[in-house]
């Protein structure tokens, strides 16, 4: 019978993480690809410079299911009225809430 070779290569001992990487992790470093140094379009230069936190206009996100027919009608109404679908849906939710005294 033929001996099978190991299919998993062993890690060489020379690839031990450097001390600098450990220090960076312990300091709570942020991945440079994730962090953005540019201010968002919603934040003004003064707010970014002072470090003030600016809340989003719509901080909560909801998803729900639509039938194909409903989605197409919503898409067409958005196109015809030149308004985003989110605006139309927010108005519909607001009307429902007001009609039910919320």
PATORLO-896350 format. One record per residue (C-alpha): residue in one letter; x, y, z. Coordinates in Angstrom, 2 decimals, padded with zeros to 5 digits. Each point is the difference from the previous one (the first is absolute). Layout:
PATORLO-896350
<rec><bavex>a</bavex><px>X</px><py>Y</py><pz>Z</pz></rec>
...
This chain:
PATORLO-896350
<rec><bavex>x</bavex><px>000.00</px><py>000.00</py><pz>000.00</pz></rec>
<rec><bavex>x</bavex><px>001.25</px><py>003.49</py><pz>-000.85</pz></rec>
<rec><bavex>x</bavex><px>000.35</px><py>002.53</py><pz>002.80</pz></rec>
<rec><bavex>x</bavex><px>-002.12</px><py>003.11</py><pz>-000.47</pz></rec>
<rec><bavex>x</bavex><px>001.78</px><py>003.27</py><pz>000.37</pz></rec>
<rec><bavex>x</bavex><px>-001.43</px><py>002.65</py><pz>002.22</pz></rec>
<rec><bavex>x</bavex><px>-002.15</px><py>002.36</py><pz>-001.99</pz></rec>
<rec><bavex>x</bavex><px>000.17</px><py>002.86</py><pz>002.48</pz></rec>
<rec><bavex>x</bavex><px>003.27</px><py>001.88</py><pz>000.03</pz></rec>
<rec><bavex>x</bavex><px>001.37</px><py>000.95</py><pz>003.36</pz></rec>
<rec><bavex>x</bavex><px>000.45</px><py>003.63</py><pz>000.87</pz></rec>
<rec><bavex>x</bavex><px>003.64</px><py>000.98</py><pz>000.12</pz></rec>
<rec><bavex>x</bavex><px>001.05</px><py>001.35</py><pz>003.38</pz></rec>
<rec><bavex>x</bavex><px>001.50</px><py>003.09</py><pz>-001.64</pz></rec>
<rec><bavex>x</bavex><px>-003.44</px><py>001.51</py><pz>-000.68</pz></rec>
<rec><bavex>x</bavex><px>-000.73</px><py>001.00</py><pz>003.59</pz></rec>
<rec><bavex>x</bavex><px>-001.94</px><py>003.30</py><pz>000.14</pz></rec>
<rec><bavex>x</bavex><px>002.20</px><py>002.96</py><pz>000.66</pz></rec>
<rec><bavex>x</bavex><px>-000.08</px><py>001.93</py><pz>003.26</pz></rec>
<rec><bavex>x</bavex><px>-001.12</px><py>003.10</py><pz>-001.89</pz></rec>
<rec><bavex>x</bavex><px>-003.14</px><py>-001.75</py><pz>-001.23</pz></rec>
<rec><bavex>x</bavex><px>-000.83</px><py>-001.15</py><pz>003.52</pz></rec>
<rec><bavex>x</bavex><px>000.38</px><py>003.54</py><pz>001.33</pz></rec>
<rec><bavex>x</bavex><px>-002.26</px><py>001.36</py><pz>-002.74</pz></rec>
<rec><bavex>x</bavex><px>-002.70</px><py>-002.55</py><pz>000.83</pz></rec>
<rec><bavex>x</bavex><px>000.24</px><py>000.71</py><pz>003.73</pz></rec>
<rec><bavex>x</bavex><px>-000.39</px><py>003.74</py><pz>-000.66</pz></rec>
<rec><bavex>x</bavex><px>-003.27</px><py>-000.66</py><pz>-001.85</pz></rec>
<rec><bavex>x</bavex><px>001.27</px><py>000.84</py><pz>-003.45</pz></rec>
<rec><bavex>x</bavex><px>-002.51</px><py>000.51</py><pz>-002.79</pz></rec>
<rec><bavex>x</bavex><px>000.39</px><py>-001.61</py><pz>-003.39</pz></rec>
<rec><bavex>x</bavex><px>001.00</px><py>002.83</py><pz>-002.38</pz></rec>
<rec><bavex>x</bavex><px>-002.20</px><py>-001.47</py><pz>-002.72</pz></rec>
<rec><bavex>x</bavex><px>-003.06</px><py>000.26</py><pz>002.25</pz></rec>
<rec><bavex>x</bavex><px>000.59</px><py>003.41</py><pz>001.54</pz></rec>
<rec><bavex>x</bavex><px>-000.68</px><py>003.07</py><pz>-002.07</pz></rec>
<rec><bavex>x</bavex><px>001.96</px><py>003.16</py><pz>000.53</pz></rec>
<rec><bavex>x</bavex><px>-002.19</px><py>002.02</py><pz>-002.35</pz></rec>
<rec><bavex>x</bavex><px>-003.08</px><py>001.67</py><pz>001.47</pz></rec>
<rec><bavex>x</bavex><px>-003.31</px><py>-001.30</py><pz>-001.29</pz></rec>
<rec><bavex>x</bavex><px>-002.21</px><py>002.26</py><pz>-002.06</pz></rec>
<rec><bavex>x</bavex><px>-002.38</px><py>000.35</py><pz>002.97</pz></rec>
<rec><bavex>x</bavex><px>002.70</px><py>001.36</py><pz>002.33</pz></rec>
<rec><bavex>x</bavex><px>001.31</px><py>003.50</py><pz>-000.31</pz></rec>
<rec><bavex>x</bavex><px>003.68</px><py>000.81</py><pz>000.40</pz></rec>
<rec><bavex>x</bavex><px>-000.65</px><py>001.74</py><pz>003.33</pz></rec>
<rec><bavex>x</bavex><px>-001.74</px><py>-003.04</py><pz>001.46</pz></rec>
<rec><bavex>x</bavex><px>002.81</px><py>-002.33</py><pz>-001.07</pz></rec>
<rec><bavex>x</bavex><px>002.65</px><py>002.37</py><pz>001.38</pz></rec>
<rec><bavex>x</bavex><px>-001.70</px><py>000.30</py><pz>003.39</pz></rec>
<rec><bavex>x</bavex><px>-000.60</px><py>-003.73</py><pz>000.25</pz></rec>
<rec><bavex>x</bavex><px>-003.76</px><py>000.41</py><pz>000.50</pz></rec>
<rec><bavex>x</bavex><px>-002.08</px><py>-003.05</py><pz>-000.79</pz></rec>
<rec><bavex>x</bavex><px>-002.64</px><py>000.61</py><pz>-002.63</pz></rec>
<rec><bavex>x</bavex><px>-002.96</px><py>-002.34</py><pz>-000.04</pz></rec>
<rec><bavex>x</bavex><px>-001.33</px><py>-001.27</py><pz>-003.29</pz></rec>
<rec><bavex>x</bavex><px>-003.26</px><py>001.38</py><pz>-001.34</pz></rec>
<rec><bavex>x</bavex><px>-001.44</px><py>-003.53</py><pz>-000.22</pz></rec>
<rec><bavex>x</bavex><px>001.99</px><py>-002.19</py><pz>002.42</pz></rec>
<rec><bavex>x</bavex><px>-002.22</px><py>-003.10</py><pz>-000.23</pz></rec>
<rec><bavex>x</bavex><px>-000.33</px><py>-002.39</py><pz>-002.92</pz></rec>
<rec><bavex>x</bavex><px>-002.90</px><py>-002.38</py><pz>-000.64</pz></rec>
<rec><bavex>x</bavex><px>-000.40</px><py>-002.55</py><pz>-002.73</pz></rec>
<rec><bavex>x</bavex><px>-003.19</px><py>-001.75</py><pz>-001.03</pz></rec>
<rec><bavex>x</bavex><px>-001.30</px><py>-002.18</py><pz>-002.78</pz></rec>
<rec><bavex>x</bavex><px>-001.99</px><py>001.19</py><pz>-003.02</pz></rec>
<rec><bavex>x</bavex><px>-001.59</px><py>-001.98</py><pz>-002.76</pz></rec>
<rec><bavex>x</bavex><px>001.36</px><py>000.54</py><pz>-003.50</pz></rec>
<rec><bavex>x</bavex><px>-003.08</px><py>002.01</py><pz>-000.93</pz></rec>
<rec><bavex>x</bavex><px>000.29</px><py>002.26</py><pz>003.06</pz></rec>
<rec><bavex>x</bavex><px>003.70</px><py>000.58</py><pz>-000.60</pz></rec>
<rec><bavex>x</bavex><px>-000.55</px><py>000.89</py><pz>-003.66</pz></rec>
<rec><bavex>x</bavex><px>-002.80</px><py>002.42</py><pz>000.91</pz></rec>
<rec><bavex>x</bavex><px>002.17</px><py>001.62</py><pz>002.66</pz></rec>
<rec><bavex>x</bavex><px>002.92</px><py>000.26</py><pz>-002.41</pz></rec>
<rec><bavex>x</bavex><px>-002.17</px><py>001.57</py><pz>-002.72</pz></rec>
<rec><bavex>x</bavex><px>-001.59</px><py>002.44</py><pz>002.44</pz></rec>
<rec><bavex>x</bavex><px>003.48</px><py>000.99</py><pz>001.16</pz></rec>
<rec><bavex>x</bavex><px>001.10</px><py>000.55</py><pz>-003.58</pz></rec>
<rec><bavex>x</bavex><px>-003.15</px><py>001.92</py><pz>-000.99</pz></rec>
<rec><bavex>x</bavex><px>000.04</px><py>002.27</py><pz>003.05</pz></rec>
<rec><bavex>x</bavex><px>003.80</px><py>000.44</py><pz>-000.09</pz></rec>
<rec><bavex>x</bavex><px>000.24</px><py>-000.90</py><pz>003.70</pz></rec>
<rec><bavex>x</bavex><px>001.99</px><py>-002.80</py><pz>001.62</pz></rec>
<rec><bavex>x</bavex><px>-001.89</px><py>-003.14</py><pz>001.02</pz></rec>
<rec><bavex>x</bavex><px>001.06</px><py>000.57</py><pz>003.62</pz></rec>
<rec><bavex>x</bavex><px>-001.76</px><py>003.37</py><pz>000.06</pz></rec>
<rec><bavex>x</bavex><px>-003.20</px><py>-001.55</py><pz>-001.32</pz></rec>
<rec><bavex>x</bavex><px>000.18</px><py>-002.80</py><pz>002.57</pz></rec>
<rec><bavex>x</bavex><px>000.71</px><py>002.43</py><pz>002.87</pz></rec>
<rec><bavex>x</bavex><px>-003.06</px><py>002.04</py><pz>-000.99</pz></rec>
<rec><bavex>x</bavex><px>-002.15</px><py>-003.15</py><pz>-000.14</pz></rec>
<rec><bavex>x</bavex><px>001.18</px><py>-001.09</py><pz>003.46</pz></rec>
<rec><bavex>x</bavex><px>-000.63</px><py>003.46</py><pz>001.41</pz></rec>
<rec><bavex>x</bavex><px>-003.54</px><py>000.06</py><pz>-001.43</pz></rec>
<rec><bavex>x</bavex><px>-000.72</px><py>-003.43</py><pz>001.50</pz></rec>
<rec><bavex>x</bavex><px>001.34</px><py>001.04</py><pz>003.40</pz></rec>
<rec><bavex>x</bavex><px>-002.08</px><py>003.17</py><pz>000.03</pz></rec>
<rec><bavex>x</bavex><px>-003.14</px><py>-001.89</py><pz>-001.12</pz></rec>
<rec><bavex>x</bavex><px>000.43</px><py>-002.38</py><pz>002.93</pz></rec>
<rec><bavex>x</bavex><px>000.79</px><py>002.76</py><pz>002.55</pz></rec>
<rec><bavex>x</bavex><px>003.68</px><py>-000.78</py><pz>000.49</pz></rec>
